[in-house]
Amino acid sequence: MALDGERVRKRESDVSRPRKWDQYKKGTKVPQDKPGARNFIEQAEAHYPGTAVWFRSPIWRLLKRESLDRRAIEAEMRALSPQVRALLFEAELRGEEKEPRFKTFEEAEERALLAMCNFEALVAMSLLVAQAEEIASRELHERGLQLYLNLQAGLMETRELAPFYPELFTFIDQRFKHWVYLAPNQRMDVVIFWQGVQAERERWLRESEMSESKSAPQNSNMPLDDADPSIRQDDGS
């Protein structure tokens, strides 16, 4: 009613409203994000600030396998929040540069995104992996996917993602595959499903709690090398 009030009428036994809302709920139809007075994305943003960021997130384009080149990926990274941009780009301009250049994404930046553990951290991860694919960076690809595996447990408990993380994680698993090299010139793409990762993580935590080193700090971020999840292998590319 907040977004389409004049078309919603309460009757004695039910409510008359456009059927598009049922399609939105089921995911069979998506609201149009076009300029105009009846742009539901802008209306939703006015009533519920933050809605547009979710709807317009680049992660949906990536999961639909839309082709984003290097410049498009960089533009999406620069559109992230200042907190995340500070992890991806240098703070100062060099020479006559108009935009800060990329920082080297290393362990410190990875840990900072892991500490955030929110939807934007997941979006940043997806852009980093897409960038790694675009520039064929094996190191960045592995670091980005390791971040994703470590983010899963925390994201599952967030209020925003808890209702639908199984479907979202499954799409991400199928879109961003791990690279396994059989030889320097032979690569196999491997799908690691989140269910297996989390089952192995729970087993790992139980064994850690039962170990003699109970007084040592517990690290819930299990390395990929220690996991034994269900996987699906695809032909290398």
C-alpha positions as CSV (number, residue, x, y, z in Angstrom):
1,M,0.0,0.0,0.0
2,A,2.9,2.3,0.7
3,L,4.2,2.0,-2.9
4,D,0.9,1.3,-4.9
5,G,-1.7,2.7,-2.6
6,E,-4.2,4.1,-5.1
7,R,-4.4,0.6,-6.8
8,V,-4.9,-1.3,-3.5
9,R,-8.5,-1.4,-2.2
10,K,-9.6,-3.2,0.9
11,R,-12.9,-5.1,0.5
12,E,-15.1,-7.0,3.0
13,S,-13.4,-10.3,2.6
14,D,-10.1,-9.6,0.9
15,V,-7.8,-7.0,-0.7
16,S,-7.9,-6.0,-4.4
17,R,-4.4,-5.3,-5.6
18,P,-2.3,-5.7,-8.8
19,R,-1.1,-9.3,-9.4
20,K,2.4,-8.0,-10.0
21,W,3.1,-8.1,-6.3
22,D,2.6,-11.8,-6.2
23,Q,5.1,-12.1,-9.1
24,Y,7.6,-10.0,-7.3
25,K,7.3,-12.1,-4.2
26,K,7.7,-15.4,-6.2
27,G,10.6,-13.9,-8.1
28,T,8.9,-14.4,-11.5
29,K,9.0,-10.7,-12.3
30,V,11.2,-7.9,-11.3
31,P,10.2,-4.2,-10.9
32,Q,11.4,-1.9,-13.7
33,D,14.1,0.5,-12.7
34,K,13.4,3.2,-15.2
35,P,13.2,7.0,-14.6
36,G,9.7,8.3,-13.9
37,A,7.1,9.0,-11.3
38,R,6.2,5.3,-10.9
39,N,9.7,4.0,-10.3
40,F,9.1,1.5,-7.5
41,I,12.8,1.3,-6.6
42,E,12.9,5.1,-5.9
43,Q,9.6,4.9,-4.0
44,A,10.8,2.0,-1.9
45,E,14.0,3.9,-1.2
46,A,12.0,6.9,0.0
47,H,9.9,4.7,2.4
48,Y,12.7,2.3,3.4
49,P,16.2,3.8,3.0
50,G,18.8,1.3,1.8
51,T,16.4,-0.6,-0.5
52,A,17.9,0.7,-3.7
53,V,21.4,-0.4,-2.8
54,W,20.3,-4.0,-2.6
55,F,18.2,-3.9,-5.8
56,R,20.9,-2.2,-7.8
57,S,23.8,-4.2,-6.4
58,P,26.3,-5.5,-9.1
59,I,26.2,-8.9,-7.5
60,W,22.9,-9.7,-9.3
61,R,24.4,-8.9,-12.7
62,L,27.4,-11.1,-11.9
63,L,25.2,-14.0,-10.8
64,K,23.2,-13.6,-14.1
65,R,26.5,-14.0,-15.9
66,E,26.3,-10.6,-17.5
67,S,29.6,-9.6,-19.0
68,L,31.3,-6.8,-17.0
69,D,34.7,-5.7,-18.4
70,R,37.6,-4.4,-16.3
71,R,36.3,-0.8,-16.3
72,A,32.8,-1.7,-15.3
73,I,34.1,-3.8,-12.4
74,E,36.3,-0.9,-11.3
75,A,33.4,1.5,-11.5
76,E,31.2,-0.7,-9.3
77,M,34.1,-1.0,-6.8
78,R,34.4,2.8,-6.7
79,A,30.6,3.0,-6.0
80,L,30.9,1.0,-2.8
81,S,30.9,2.7,0.7
82,P,33.9,4.7,1.8
83,Q,34.7,2.0,4.3
84,V,35.1,-0.6,1.6
85,R,36.8,1.7,-0.9
86,A,39.5,2.4,1.6
87,L,40.3,-1.3,1.5
88,L,40.5,-1.5,-2.3
89,F,42.0,1.8,-3.3
90,E,44.9,3.9,-2.1
91,A,44.1,6.9,0.0
92,E,46.1,9.5,-1.9
93,L,46.3,10.4,-5.6
94,R,49.6,10.0,-7.4
95,G,50.9,12.7,-9.7
96,E,48.1,13.8,-12.1
97,E,45.8,10.9,-11.4
98,K,42.1,11.7,-11.1
99,E,41.2,8.6,-9.3
100,P,43.1,6.6,-6.6
101,R,44.7,3.5,-7.9
102,F,44.1,0.0,-6.6
103,K,45.8,-1.2,-3.5
104,T,47.3,-4.7,-3.4
105,F,44.6,-6.8,-1.9
106,E,46.3,-8.8,0.8
107,E,45.6,-10.5,4.1
108,A,44.9,-7.3,6.0
109,E,42.3,-6.2,3.6
110,E,40.8,-9.7,3.5
111,R,40.5,-9.7,7.3
112,A,38.9,-6.3,7.4
113,L,36.2,-7.4,5.0
114,L,35.7,-10.6,7.0
115,A,35.2,-8.5,10.2
116,M,32.5,-6.5,8.4
117,C,30.7,-9.7,7.5
118,N,27.7,-8.0,5.8
119,F,26.1,-7.9,2.4
120,E,28.5,-5.3,1.1
121,A,31.5,-7.4,2.1
122,L,29.9,-10.2,0.0
123,V,29.4,-7.8,-2.9
124,A,33.0,-6.7,-2.7
125,M,34.1,-10.3,-2.7
126,S,32.1,-11.0,-5.9
127,L,33.7,-8.0,-7.6
128,L,37.2,-9.1,-6.6
129,V,36.7,-12.6,-8.0
130,A,35.2,-11.1,-11.2
131,Q,38.2,-8.8,-11.4
132,A,40.5,-11.8,-10.9
133,E,38.7,-13.6,-13.7
134,E,39.0,-10.6,-16.0
135,I,42.8,-10.2,-15.4
136,A,43.5,-13.9,-15.0
137,S,45.0,-13.4,-11.5
138,R,45.2,-16.8,-9.7
139,E,46.3,-15.3,-6.4
140,L,43.5,-12.8,-6.3
141,H,41.0,-15.4,-7.4
142,E,42.0,-17.8,-4.5
143,R,42.1,-15.0,-1.9
144,G,38.6,-13.8,-3.0
145,L,37.1,-17.2,-2.8
146,Q,38.7,-18.0,0.5
147,L,37.1,-14.8,1.8
148,Y,33.8,-16.0,0.6
149,L,34.1,-19.4,2.4
150,N,35.1,-17.6,5.6
151,L,32.2,-15.1,5.3
152,Q,29.5,-17.8,5.0
153,A,29.1,-18.7,8.6
154,G,28.7,-15.1,9.8
155,L,26.4,-14.1,6.9
156,M,24.1,-17.0,7.6
157,E,23.3,-15.4,11.0
158,T,22.7,-11.9,9.7
159,R,19.1,-10.6,9.8
160,E,19.2,-9.5,6.1
161,L,20.5,-12.7,4.6
162,A,19.2,-15.4,7.0
163,P,15.8,-15.8,5.1
164,F,17.4,-16.6,1.7
165,Y,21.1,-17.4,2.1
166,P,20.8,-21.0,0.9
167,E,19.6,-19.9,-2.6
168,L,22.1,-17.1,-2.7
169,F,25.1,-19.2,-1.7
170,T,24.1,-21.9,-4.2
171,F,24.0,-19.3,-7.0
172,I,27.4,-17.9,-5.9
173,D,28.9,-21.4,-5.8
174,Q,27.8,-22.2,-9.3
175,R,29.0,-18.8,-10.6
176,F,32.4,-18.4,-9.0
177,K,34.2,-21.7,-9.4
178,H,37.5,-22.7,-7.9
179,W,40.5,-23.2,-10.2
180,V,42.5,-26.4,-9.9
181,Y,45.5,-26.8,-12.0
182,L,46.3,-30.3,-13.2
183,A,49.3,-28.9,-15.1
184,P,50.7,-25.5,-15.9
185,N,48.5,-25.5,-19.1
186,Q,45.5,-27.4,-17.7
187,R,42.9,-25.9,-15.5
188,M,39.8,-27.6,-14.0
189,D,36.9,-25.5,-12.7
190,V,35.6,-27.0,-9.4
191,V,32.3,-26.1,-7.7
192,I,32.5,-26.2,-3.9
193,F,29.1,-26.2,-2.4
194,W,28.5,-24.2,0.8
195,Q,26.7,-27.1,2.5
196,G,29.8,-29.2,2.6
197,V,32.0,-26.3,3.7
198,Q,29.7,-25.6,6.7
199,A,29.4,-29.2,7.6
200,E,33.2,-29.6,7.6
201,R,33.5,-26.3,9.6
202,E,31.2,-27.6,12.3
203,R,33.1,-30.9,12.5
204,W,36.4,-28.9,12.7
205,L,35.0,-26.7,15.5
206,R,33.8,-29.7,17.5
207,E,37.2,-31.4,17.3
208,S,38.9,-28.2,18.3
209,E,36.7,-27.8,21.4
210,M,37.6,-31.4,22.4
211,S,41.3,-31.0,21.9
212,E,43.7,-30.5,24.7
213,S,44.5,-26.9,23.7
214,K,41.2,-25.5,25.0
215,S,43.0,-22.5,26.3
216,A,44.3,-21.5,22.9
217,P,42.2,-18.9,20.8
218,Q,39.7,-20.6,18.6
219,N,39.7,-19.6,14.9
220,S,36.4,-20.2,13.2
221,N,37.8,-19.4,9.7
222,M,38.7,-22.8,8.4
223,P,41.3,-22.7,5.5
224,L,40.1,-24.1,2.2
225,D,42.8,-26.7,2.2
226,D,41.3,-28.3,5.4
227,A,37.9,-28.6,3.9
228,D,36.3,-31.8,2.5
229,P,33.1,-30.4,1.1
230,S,30.9,-31.9,-1.6
231,I,32.3,-30.7,-4.9
232,R,31.4,-30.9,-8.6
233,Q,34.2,-30.7,-11.2
234,D,33.7,-29.0,-14.5
235,D,35.9,-29.2,-17.6
236,G,38.8,-26.8,-17.5
237,S,38.8,-23.7,-19.5
